[in-house]
């Protein structure tokens, strides 16, 4: 059916896709906190990391730290799949 080269390429693409998902999940809370810090600062003195965490948590619990994750998945997945398709066309 498929050569070893084709199988290896598909495994690499699959691994990259899974790594992208893990990276999204791991970095999303930090990005939400960074955005909340800039949004809430408004030129005032530093409001503090702890107070930003409490404010985000109060707005929506643990789920609030993952706001916007769907859009992030779509962007990463679509970019990764485009690059993978391009590599597939060029290599094979």
N, C-alpha and C positions, 0 to 999 in steps of 0.2 A: 504494500500500500504506500507507505511513506519511507523515504530514505532516512538514515540516521541524522543527516544534516537538517532535514525538515523537522524531525522530531525535536532535535536539540533547540532549534529556533523557536518552536512552539512552547517548549518548556521555559525558555528564557523569557519569552513574552508573558507567559502566565505568571512566572515568578515576579516579573516587574510590575504586573498589574496588582498582584497581592501585596507587594511591598508598597505600592502607591496607596492602597487602602489603609494599610497599617500606619503609614506616614500621615495620612489625613486624620485618622483617629487620634494619633499621638500628639499632633501639633495643633489641632483645632482649639482645645481649651486655652492654650497660651495665646493664640491669636485673638480669641474672644476677649480675654483679659486685657491684651494690649489695646484693642479697639475701645474697650470700655474705659480704660485709663485715659486715652486721648480724648474721648467723647466727654468724660466727666470733669476733666481738668479745667477747661475754659479759661486758661491763663492764670488760674489760682495757684496757690502753693500745692505742693505734691500731696495728693489725697491719701497716698499710701497703698501698698499692694494688698494688705489685709482687708482694708475697707472696700477696695474694688472687688475682691473675691466675695465678700459678704453681700455687696450690692447686687452682683450678677446672680448669686445664689438666691437672693430674696426675690429677684424678678422671675425666676422660673425653676428653681431647684437645680439638680444636677444637669437636667436637659438644657438649661440655659447656656451651659458651657459648650454645647454642641450646636448652637444656632448657626445656620448657614452651611451645615455639613452637606446637605443635598447638592447645593450649587457647587461646592468645592469638589465633591465626587464627580459631578458631571464634567467639570472643566478638566480635572486630572485624567479621568477615564477617557474622555474624547481626545485629548492631546496624546495620551499614551497609545491609544488605538491607532491614531493617524500615523504616528511615528513608526509603530510596529508594522502597519500596512506598507508604509514606504520602504522600510527595511526589507520586508518580505518581497516586495516587487524588485528591489535592487539586487538582493542576494540570490533570489531564485529566479 
